[in-house]
C-alpha cells in the first residue's frame, strides 16, 4: 500500500535556486565561447576543400605562416585568459576588461562569417558566439555595486 504525501510536502521539496556571482557567470560565458570558437573551427575541417587548402598552405585567404599561426593563437589565447581573469582580477578591473575584450571580439567574431559558403553552419556558430559576447557585456555592465557610506 502506498501513501500519498500532502501537496505542502511536495512544495517544500522545491530546488533552491542559488545566486551565481558575476565572476562565475563571466567565466562560464567565456568557457562556453571558447568551446564554440574551437568547435566551429574543428568542424570546419569537414567542409569540402578546407583540408586541401590547408595542405596547400592557405586558410581562408591567408597564407599559412608563423605570423598567421601566432595571430590565430593570440585570438584564441585572449578569450581563454579571460576565463581566469574574470575570476581573479579585482571587480573594477574585471568589469572593464570584460567590457573591453567582449566589445572588441564582437566585430572579430562577425568577421568570421565573411566569404563562407556554409552560411547556416557558420551563421549558427557565430550567432551563438555573439549571444555569449552580448551576455558577457550585459553581465559586466550590470555588475552589482556596493553602497559605501562616505558620510560616515
C-alpha positions as CSV (number, residue, x, y, z in Angstrom):
1,X,0.0,0.0,0.0
2,X,1.4,3.4,-0.9
3,X,0.6,6.6,0.9
4,X,0.3,10.0,-0.8
5,X,2.2,12.9,0.6
6,X,0.3,16.1,1.0
7,X,0.8,18.9,-1.5
8,X,2.6,21.0,1.0
9,X,5.4,18.4,1.4
10,X,6.0,18.4,-2.3
11,X,6.2,22.1,-2.5
12,X,8.7,22.2,0.4
13,X,11.0,19.9,-1.6
14,X,11.4,22.5,-4.4
15,X,15.0,23.0,-5.5
16,X,16.8,26.1,-4.1
17,X,18.0,28.5,-6.8
18,X,21.3,29.6,-5.5
19,X,22.6,33.0,-6.7
20,X,25.6,32.9,-9.1
21,X,28.3,35.5,-8.8
22,X,29.0,37.8,-11.7
23,X,32.6,36.4,-11.8
24,X,31.2,32.8,-12.2
25,X,28.8,33.9,-14.9
26,X,31.6,35.6,-16.8
27,X,34.0,32.7,-16.5
28,X,31.2,30.3,-17.6
29,X,30.3,32.5,-20.6
30,X,34.0,32.8,-21.7
31,X,34.3,29.0,-21.4
32,X,31.2,28.4,-23.5
33,X,32.5,31.0,-26.0
34,X,35.8,29.1,-26.3
35,X,34.1,25.8,-26.8
36,X,32.0,27.2,-29.6
37,X,35.0,29.0,-31.1
38,X,37.1,25.8,-31.1
39,X,34.3,23.5,-32.3
40,X,33.3,25.7,-35.2
41,X,37.0,25.7,-36.3
42,X,37.3,21.9,-35.7
43,X,34.0,21.1,-37.5
44,X,35.1,23.4,-40.4
45,X,37.8,20.7,-41.2
46,X,34.8,18.6,-42.5
47,X,33.9,21.3,-45.0
48,X,34.9,20.1,-48.5
49,X,38.2,21.6,-49.7
50,X,39.3,23.0,-46.3
51,X,41.9,20.3,-45.6
52,X,43.2,20.5,-49.1
53,X,43.6,24.3,-48.8
54,X,45.5,23.9,-45.5
55,X,47.8,21.3,-47.1
56,X,48.4,23.8,-49.8
57,X,49.3,26.5,-47.3
58,X,46.1,28.5,-47.2
59,X,43.5,29.3,-44.5
60,X,40.6,31.4,-45.8
61,X,42.5,33.9,-47.9
62,X,45.6,33.9,-45.7
63,X,48.9,32.1,-46.3
64,X,49.9,29.7,-43.6
65,X,52.9,31.2,-41.8
66,X,54.4,31.8,-38.4
67,X,52.7,35.2,-38.4
68,X,49.3,33.6,-39.2
69,X,49.7,30.9,-36.5
70,X,50.8,33.5,-33.9
71,X,47.9,35.7,-34.8
72,X,45.5,32.8,-34.6
73,X,47.0,31.7,-31.2
74,X,46.6,35.3,-29.8
75,X,43.0,35.5,-31.0
76,X,42.3,32.2,-29.1
77,X,44.5,32.9,-26.1
78,X,42.8,36.2,-25.1
79,X,39.3,34.7,-24.5
80,X,41.0,31.7,-22.9
81,X,42.8,34.0,-20.4
82,X,39.5,35.9,-19.9
83,X,38.2,32.8,-18.1
84,X,40.8,33.1,-15.3
85,X,40.9,36.9,-15.4
86,X,37.2,37.1,-14.8
87,X,37.6,35.1,-11.6
88,X,40.8,36.7,-10.3
89,X,41.0,40.4,-11.2
90,X,39.7,42.9,-8.8
91,X,36.0,43.7,-9.5
92,X,36.6,47.1,-11.2
93,X,39.4,45.7,-13.4
94,X,37.5,42.6,-14.2
95,X,34.4,44.7,-15.3
96,X,36.5,47.0,-17.5
97,X,38.5,44.1,-19.0
98,X,35.3,42.0,-19.8
99,X,33.6,45.0,-21.3
100,X,36.6,45.9,-23.5
101,X,37.5,42.4,-24.6
102,X,34.0,41.3,-25.4
103,X,33.3,44.5,-27.3
104,X,36.5,44.0,-29.4
105,X,35.5,40.4,-30.1
106,X,32.1,41.4,-31.5
107,X,33.5,42.5,-34.9
108,X,36.2,39.9,-34.8
109,X,33.6,37.2,-34.4
110,X,31.2,38.7,-37.0
111,X,34.1,38.9,-39.5
112,X,34.4,35.1,-39.5
113,X,31.2,34.7,-41.5
114,X,32.6,36.7,-44.4
115,X,33.2,34.6,-47.5
116,X,32.0,31.4,-46.0
117,X,30.0,29.1,-48.2
118,X,28.3,27.2,-45.4
119,X,26.3,30.1,-44.0
120,X,23.8,28.0,-42.0
121,X,26.7,26.3,-40.1
122,X,28.8,29.4,-39.7
123,X,25.8,31.6,-39.1
124,X,24.6,29.4,-36.2
125,X,28.1,29.2,-34.7
126,X,28.7,32.9,-35.0
127,X,25.2,33.8,-33.8
128,X,25.7,31.7,-30.6
129,X,29.2,33.3,-30.1
130,X,27.7,36.8,-30.5
131,X,24.9,36.0,-28.0
132,X,27.6,34.9,-25.5
133,X,29.6,38.1,-26.1
134,X,26.5,40.2,-25.5
135,X,25.7,38.2,-22.3
136,X,29.3,39.0,-21.2
137,X,28.9,42.7,-21.9
138,X,25.5,42.8,-20.2
139,X,26.8,40.9,-17.1
140,X,29.8,43.2,-16.8
141,X,27.8,46.3,-17.4
142,X,25.2,45.5,-14.8
143,X,27.8,44.3,-12.2
144,X,26.2,44.9,-8.8
145,X,27.6,47.8,-6.8
146,X,28.2,48.0,-3.1
147,X,26.9,51.2,-1.5
148,X,29.7,52.8,0.6
149,X,28.7,55.3,3.3
150,X,31.1,58.2,2.7
151,X,29.3,60.4,5.3
152,X,30.3,58.0,7.9
